[in-house]
Every structure is written in C-alpha cells, then in structure tokens.
Amino acid sequence: MAKTLTEQGVQKIAQRFVDSIDHAAYYLDGEPKTVPLFRTMAGADSAKVYVYFDDTIVGEVSDVQLVDKDGDVVASTDRVFEKPTGKGLYIAFKYKIEEMEVETIGQL
C-alpha cells in the first residue's frame, strides 16, 4: 500500500476545490436565496469556505449549500440557524484533504 500524491498535489486539490465554488445558496424563512462567498482559503492540506450573512438578513437560515461554477451543489449543511436583527452569522465549511493509501496493482 502506498500513497501517490505529493504535498503539492494535495495542496492543488484543496486550491482547485475552493476555486471551483461560485456562491452559496440557502433558504431564508423557507424562500430560496443566494449570497456571494465571504472568503475562501486553501492550505497545505485544507480547504475552507466561509459564508457570511450580514445584519440585513433576518430570520431562519437553513439548508446552506456551496454551489460550484457548473451550478452543482458540492456541499451542504442541514443545520437551521435563527438569524437575529443587528448580528452577523458566519458559516464555515472546512475540509482536510488526505490521501488514503491505495493498493498498487502488480504486473499483468
């Protein structure tokens, strides 16, 4: 069993993931909405996407999803947040990129 990705390969996977995210979709009191991303970061082995709901958004925020540039939902949370007046809300999607050991195939 051997790992095949280099450290640079793992970092590139993280960077390409965050670069592929276009926006966040969510429901506000049951109505579908979208919001731009607040911040994205890729580290040596991590990908982080932050969504921020400012003080103009008030109500029940649910089903927050990350939508990529192809329009596909690539991550979501089923948590429900009560967003009060005058306060912001951050939601962070954080991932650690780790290669699992793979089986090498012998000669045929």
C-alpha positions in Angstrom: 0.0 0.0 0.0 1.4 3.3 -1.0 0.4 7.0 -1.2 0.9 8.5 -4.6 0.1 12.3 -4.2 2.9 14.7 -3.4 2.3 17.5 -0.8 2.0 19.9 -3.8 -0.6 17.6 -5.3 -2.7 17.6 -2.1 -2.4 21.4 -1.9 -3.5 21.8 -5.6 -6.6 19.7 -4.9 -7.6 22.0 -2.0 -6.9 25.1 -4.1 -8.9 23.8 -7.0 -11.8 22.9 -4.8 -12.1 26.4 -3.3 -11.6 28.0 -6.7 -14.5 26.0 -8.1 -17.0 27.4 -5.6 -19.1 30.2 -7.1 -21.6 31.1 -4.4 -23.8 29.9 -1.5 -27.5 29.0 -1.8 -29.8 28.9 1.3 -33.3 29.3 2.5 -34.5 32.3 4.4 -37.8 31.6 6.1 -38.4 28.9 3.5 -37.6 31.1 0.5 -34.6 30.2 -1.7 -31.8 32.8 -1.8 -28.2 33.1 -2.8 -25.3 35.0 -1.3 -21.7 35.6 -2.5 -18.9 33.8 -0.7 -17.2 35.8 2.1 -13.8 34.1 2.0 -12.1 31.0 0.6 -8.7 29.7 1.7 -6.6 26.7 0.7 -3.8 25.5 2.9 -1.2 22.7 2.5 -3.9 20.1 3.2 -7.1 22.0 3.9 -9.9 23.9 2.1 -12.1 26.4 3.9 -15.1 28.3 2.5 -16.8 31.0 4.6 -20.3 32.3 4.1 -21.4 35.4 5.8 -24.9 36.6 6.4 -24.8 40.3 7.3 -27.2 42.3 9.5 -29.6 42.9 6.7 -30.6 39.2 6.7 -33.1 38.4 9.4 -35.0 35.1 10.0 -34.5 31.4 9.8 -31.5 30.5 7.7 -31.4 26.8 6.6 -30.0 24.4 4.1 -26.9 26.4 3.3 -25.2 24.9 0.2 -22.0 25.6 -1.7 -22.6 25.8 -5.4 -19.8 25.4 -7.9 -19.3 27.2 -11.2 -21.2 24.4 -13.0 -24.2 25.0 -10.9 -23.8 21.8 -8.9 -24.3 21.7 -5.1 -21.0 20.3 -3.8 -21.5 20.7 0.0 -24.4 21.4 2.3 -25.5 21.6 5.9 -28.9 20.7 7.2 -28.5 22.9 10.3 -31.0 25.6 11.0 -29.8 29.0 12.3 -32.0 31.7 13.8 -30.5 35.0 12.4 -31.4 37.9 14.7 -31.5 41.6 13.7 -28.3 43.5 14.1 -25.9 40.5 14.2 -23.9 38.7 11.5 -23.7 35.0 11.1 -20.7 33.1 9.7 -20.9 29.5 8.4 -17.6 27.8 7.7 -17.2 24.7 5.5 -13.8 23.2 6.4 -12.2 20.2 4.8 -9.0 18.3 5.3 -7.6 16.8 2.2 -5.9 13.4 2.9 -5.0 10.7 0.5 -5.9 7.2 1.6 -3.4 4.5 1.0 -4.1 2.8 -2.3 -3.3 -0.7 -3.4 -0.7 -0.9 -6.1 -1.5 -3.2 -9.0 1.1 -5.8 -9.8 2.2 -6.6 -13.3 -0.2 -8.3 -15.6 
